[in-house]
Amino acid sequence: MAVPDLNFGDLLEAVAESIPDRPAIIYGDHLVSWREFDQRSNRLARNLAAAGLKPGSKVAFYLRNSPAYLELFSACAKGRFTHVNVNYRYVDHELFHILNNSDAEAVVFDASYAEQIQSLQPRLSKVKTYLALGEDTLNDFSEDFETACCEGDDSSLDVQRSGDDQYFMYTGGTTGYPKAVVWRHKDRIAVIGMTDAQDAQSHGRQVKASPGPAVLPACPLMHSTGLTTAMVTLVSGGCIVLLPNETFDAELCLSEIARHKVERVAIVGDAFSIPILDFLRQFSDRYDLSCVQLISSAGAMWSEPRKRELLDYFPNATLSDSLGSSEGSKLGSSVMKKGESIGTASFIVGPSVKVFSEDFKEVEPGSGEAGMIAKAGPMPLGYYKDETGTEKTFPTIDGVRYSMAGDWCRIEKDGTMTLLGRGNNCINTGGEKVYPEEVEEGLKQVPEILDVAVIGMPDERWGQAITALVRMQQGQKFDEDKVTLHLSTGLARYKHPKVYKVVKEDFRHDNGKINYRFARQMLDAV
């Protein structure tokens, strides 16, 4: 694939010039046109530059989903500043780590987080400017984000952009602190399907002739799935519909889909499917969902039974399940339509993807051997300030550089891959390797179970004991004998959990992934 020498700012400007009066962002009753989006991000870029930021300066996004997130990303692309995503659920040492590790020179934060910023500000010596979204009554050192978007010259900042300009995607893990995955704009633009033959000017003409869809990313923009969905939509000339609430609300999501005739929805697996289905089972006729053509998911397991049930309520939708991570996209894909049945965690192998054993030998299809998924082609430069992690995750094999984030799979005889899970979550129990995701998906097939997290806990006999946190459907009780009987039809006995704990609390992050620290705390309380 040819790699275009383009910056996202080039593409966003071309789109704004071509369709200035069309909507770019809808947020509740607030609509931002492409002209406003362009002008506001230009002013913001200029104000950041006036505060002392230069090309390559890092800007921390301590923000929930709102138009401000996308306006700030556009401003950073145009000004050649580097986006730094901040998980807004982090506190204290985790939050400080990202702001300090990234060398952030600007922090843009929701005013509701003013107390956290106030406590960290004396230690953040590199930060030159703080912008608060909303009224910050605590800090006299912060400026108003809205003022920075509304005052000053609205023309494009006079800088020579490059496809080598960067943005960061901090990604968490089960252990240690988050690491920043460093992407060049041109590599990410190539991943989403643009080639160097499509320069910004011709791209603008294409957008004008064929406007993009209305897309609702239900997941947080601070994570790769949400941000990638938004950027693919915007550079296609589409409109982003954002939910104006702090936590995911299934009814609001469905009402906004119907209200704005949303054509595409992005979620993260069962964490979003479960509340959507809970609502639709009770109120199936409340909203017209026939406008939805595509529901996409990435970043977490999406079980086949819940896919099948979603298609009962979204009659015209195709479900697209993508396997990827912050370190690399398009590892595999799974597409399902009404009347079809696609196994959970079964994917068609993506382009330029191979599967290697731990000693970097290619795994033979149908061998039953587990291997690590490796993706060649456009990919990140590596991890920021982490040469060891970069060498491990982005190795060169037979002269080809690959991205290998640690996802393990089996390659079946027909060439499809069955995802087993992330290697650093693998449980070693009595010398046997067990992938938690495989056990979780077996448990999710039990109708009475709402959600589950499987973790290896220290055990004197087994080394690690497979342990399951279980959330039950409302009104249902846990029956271990029934669960064991069900698991026995598809899982070897050594893969069965030795301990179950039924809980009511949600153990997932807002992005749909399991919060392993919280989950382990719940298990430690057993």
N, C-alpha and C positions, 0 to 999 in steps of 0.2 A: 504493500500500500504506500502510495506517495504521501509524504508528510508536508502539509502546507505551511508556508512561512507566514502564518496568520496569528493574530492575537484576538481574543474574544471581543475586545473593544472595537476592532475593525468591523467585525460581523454585526455587532449590535448597532453601530453607527449606520451601516449600510441598510439595515432593516428599518431603523427610525426614519431615514431619509426617504425610503420607498413607501412606507405606510404610516405616515405621521399621525393620522386621525383614528387609526384603529386602536382598540384597547390592548395594552401590554400586560397590565396586572389588574385583577379585581380582588378586593379585600373587603368582604361584607358589602356595605353600600358605597364604598370608596372605589373609584375607577381611575386608573392612571393610563393616559394615552401614551402612544409611542413617542410623541413629541415631548410630553412632560417627562417621561422616563429618560429621554436623551438629555434634555436640558437640566434636569435635577442632578443627574449623575455627572454632567460636565461641571456644574457649579461645585459639587461635592469634591470632585477630583482637584479642582483649582484650590479650594479651601484647604485640603489636605497638603497640597504642595506648598501653600502659603505658610502652613504650620511647620514647615521644615522637612517634609517627607520628600525623598528622591526615588528614582527608579530602583526597585528592589527593596524599598522599605516595607516592613511587615505591618499589616493592619489586622488587629484581632476583632473578630465578629462575635461579640458576646450577646447574641440576639436570638429571639424566637422567630418563628415564621411571620413575616410581614413584608410589605413592599420595600421597607428600608434595607432588608438583607440583599435583595436583588439590585436595588439602586447602588448600594455600597460595592457590591461585586463588580457592577458595570464601571463604577468610578475607579476602582482599583485596576481593572483591565485597561481603561483608557489612560490612566496616569502611570501605568507600569508598576503599581504597588502590588504587594503579595498578600493575597487572601489567607487568613489564618482562622480556621473554624474553631470555635470554643463550645464544648458541650455545656449547655447552660445548667446542667444538673451537678456539675463539678463544684466543689467548695474547697476553701482553704488551700492545702498543699497541692491538690490536683490542679486547681485553677491557677495558682501561682506558677506551677511547673510549665503550663502551656504558655502563659504570658511571658515568662522569663526565658524558657527554652527557645521560643520562636524569635526572640529579639524584637518583640513588638515595639514599634515607635508610635502607634496610634491604637487606642482602644475605643471601640464603639459599643455601647452597652445599653440595654433596656434599663430605664430608670428604676425598675423594680429590683435591679441588682446593685443599686447604688451603695448599699451597706457593704457588700463584698468588695467592691472597687475601693471604697474608702479605706477598708482595712489593709488592702494590699498596696495602695498607691505609694506609701513611703519606701517600699522595697523595689518598685519598678522604675529604676533610675533611667532606663533607656526610652521610656514613653515620653513623647513630646506633646501629645495632645489627646484629650479625652472628649468624646462626643456622646451625649446622653440622648436617647430616644425617649421623649416624655420629660416631665418636669423632675429634675434632680434637685431636691431640696437639701440634700446632705452635703454636697461637695461644691465648694467655690472654685475648684480647679477645672470643672467640666464645662464644655460649651454645648450649645443646643444643636442637635442633629438637624432639625427642621430648618433652622436659620442657615446652616451650612448648605442646605439644598436649595434655598430660595433666594439668597442674596449673592450678588456678584455676577460676573461675566458668565453667560451660559454657552459660550462657544467652546469647542473642543480644546483641550490642553495641548499646547504645542510641544509634543514629544514624538520622537521616532520610535514607534512600537516595533516589537520583534516577536516572532514565534517562539523565541527562546525565553520570553518573559515567563515567570513562574507563578504558581499558586500552590498553597499547602492544603493537604487534607489530613488533619490529625486523626489517627485511628487508635482506638483503645485496644485492650487485650485482656486476657484473663489474669495476667500478672504484670507487675511493673507499671511504669508510667506510659501514657500515650506517646506515639511517635508520629512525626510529620512526614507524610509521603509527599515528595516533591515532584509535581507535574509541570512540564512545560506546556504552554498554551497550544503549541502546534501539535504536540503528541496527543493531547486530549481531543483536539479538533479532528485529528485523523481517526481517532478511535470512534468518534460519533459519526464518521462516514464522509467527511469532506476531503477532497483531494486538492492538490495545488492548481488544478485546472479551474477550480471554482474560486476565483479571487473575490474580494469583498464586493466590488462593484457589480459583477455579474450575479453574485449571490443576491444582492438587493433586488435586481430585476426579476429573478426567479421568485422571490418572496412576494413581490407585487403581483405577479401573475397567478400565484397559487398560495393563498394565505394559509397559515398553519392553524391547527386545531385549538380548542379550549382544553386545557389540561389542569387537573387538580392533583398536586403532590400532597397526599395526606400525611406523609412522613416529614420529619424535620429537615429543613434546608441545611442544617449544620452537619448532616451526614451525606456521604457520597451519593446514595440513591436519590435523595431529595434534590440536591444541588445539580446533579447530572440531568435529572428529569427536567428541571427548570431551565437549564442552559440549552439543552437540545430543543426545547419548546421555543424559547425566545429567539435563538438564531434561525429558527424555521419560520419566524414571523407569527408565532402563535400567541395565545393569551394564557397567562398563568392565573388560576383561581386559587387563592389562599384562604384557609379557614381562620376566621378571626376569633380564635379561642386559645387558651394556654395549653390545654390537654385535648387529646383526641376525643371528639364527640360524634358518635356514629350518626345520630339523627341530623345534626348540623351538616355533616359531610354529605349525606344523601339529599338533604334539602337544597344544598348549594349545587350539587350535580344537576338536579332537576331544574332549578331556577336559572342556571346559566347554560344549560344544554351542553354540559361537559362531555367531551368525546373520549377522553383518556384519563384514567385515574392511576396513580402510583401509590402502592402500599408496600409494607414489609411483612410478607407472609401472614401467618396465623394471628400474630399480635393485632393486626387490623381486621382480618377476616372474622375473627371471633366476635367482637362487638358489633360489627356490621350485620352478621347473621343473627345475632341475638335480637337486634331490633327488627330485622326483616321478618323473622318468624312470627312476630307479634303484629306487625303493621305492614304487611306485604303490599298493600294497595295504596299506601299513603303517597308515594312519590313515583312519578313516571321515570324509569331508568332506561328506557329504550334508546336514549341518545348515546349511551356508552358503547363505544366500539372496541375499546381495549382496556383491560386492567392488567397492569404490569407489577411485578414484584422482584426484588433482589435483596440479598444480604441476610436472608433467614429462610428456614424451611417453611414450605407452603404445602400443607398436606392435601392429598388427592381428594378425600371426602369433602373437605371444605371448598375446594375448587369446584367440585361437581355441584354442591349445593348453591354456591354463588351464581352459577349459570342458570339456576331456576329463577332467579330474581333479575338478572341482567340478560335479557333474551337475545340481544344482538352482540354481546361482548365475546371477544377472544381473550383468553387468559395467557399471559406471557410471563414465564418464570425464568429469570436470568441468573446465572451463576457468575459471581464476580466479587470483588472486594475493592477497597481503596487502592490497593496495589495493582489491580488489573481487572479489566472488564471483558465480557464476552468469552468466558471460559467454556460456557455451555448454555444451552437454551432448551426450554420446554414449552410447547404451545398446545393449548387445549381449548376445544370448542364444545358446545352443548352436544351431548350424546356420545362424546369420546371419553376414554379412560386412559390416563397417563399415570404411571406409577409415581408415588412420591419419591423425590430425589433422583429421578431418572432424567437425564439430559442428553441432547444431541451435542456432540463435541464441537466446540467453536473453532473458527479458523485459526491456523498457526498454533494449535494446542497439541501438546504431547503429554504423556503420563510416564513418569520416571520412578524407579525404585530409589531407595535411599543412597545407593551407590551410583546413581545416575545412569542406570541401564533402562532402556525403554521397555515398558510393560507390554506383554503380548495380550491382545484381546482374547477373552475367554479363559485366561490362565487362572483366574480366581485370585491373583496376587493384587494386593493393595498397592497403590502408588500415589505420588504427588503430582498434582496438576500443574503444568508449566505452560506459560503463554509467551510466545515470541511476538515481534512487531512493536509498534509504538507503545511505550511504557514509561513509568516514572524514572527520574534520574536516580532515585534511591530514597533513603531516609535522611532527614536533616540532622547533621551532627552525629551520625551513627554509621561509621564505616563498617563496623562488624556486622550490624544488622543488614546493611545494604549488600554486603558480599554474600550473606547467607540467603537472603530473599531474592536477589537478582543475580544468580550464578551464570557463568558462561559454560555451556556444554557443547563440545565439538565445534567451537568457534561461534556459537549462537548464544546471544544473551536472552535469558528467560526471566519472567516474573513467576516466583513460586512462593505464594503467601502461606502455604502450609495446608491447603485443602487436599484431602485424601479421597481417592475414589477407586472403584473397580471398573475396568473396561470389559464390557460384555462381548460375547461372540459377534453380535450384530453391530458392534462398533459404538454403541451408546455407552455413556458412563453413568454409574450409580454413585452418587455422592455419599461418602461415609462420614465426613466431618473434618473439623480443623485438627491437625495433628497435635497441637499443644493442649487440646482438651482430651486427648486419648487417655483412656483409663487402663492401667495395667493391673489386672486382678488375677492373682495366682499364676502369673506368667502369660496370661492371655491378653491380647490387645482388644479393647472394646471401644467403639466410637459412640459417644453419647447420643448423637443425632439419630443413629440407627435405632437405638432403644426408645428414644423419645417418640419417633414416628410410629413405632409399634404400639406404644401406649396410647397415642392419640387416636388410634383406630377404635379404642373402647368408647362407645357412645356416651357413657356417663362422665368421661374425663374431659374437662374443659381445656386444661393446659398442663404441661409438665416440663420439668427441668431435671436432667440426669447429670450427676456429678460423682466423681471418685473421691471418697472420703478415706482418710487413713484407717487402716485396719491391721491388727496384729497378725492375723492369720493370712489374709489375702494380699497384704500390701496396700491395696485400695479396694474398698467395697463399693460396688455400684449402688448408688443411693438416689432415690427419686423424690423430688418435691412435686406434689400433685394438687392441682386445683380442680374441684368437681363442678359439674353443671349444677345449677341451682336446684335444690331439693333432692339431689342424689347423694348416696352414701358409697363409700369406698368398699369394695368387696375384693380382697386380695386373691381369694380362690378363683374368682371369675377372671380377674386380670391375668393370673398365672396361666389359666387355661387358654386364654386368648393369645398370649405371647408365645405359648408353646407351638402354635401353628406356623410361626414364621421366624422365631429366634432360637438359637441354640441356648440350652439351659444356663450356661455360664454367663450369658449376656443379660439374664434377668436381674432386676434390682434385688439386692439382699435386704434393703431397708426402704420403706415408704414413709413419707411424712405428708399428711394432708394439711394444706394451708389455705387460708382465704386471701392472703395478701398477694398482689401482683408482683412477680419477681422479674419483670422485664423493664428495660430502658424504654424511653419514648420512641426510639428507632426500631423497636420490636425485638432487639437482641436480649439475651438473658443477662441480667445483672448478676454476674457470678459472685461478686463480693457479698452482695445482699443475700443471695441464695445460700452461700456457705454460712453466713451468720445465722440464718434461719435453721440450718441443719445443726450447727454447733449448739443451738438451744435445745436440741432433742434431749 
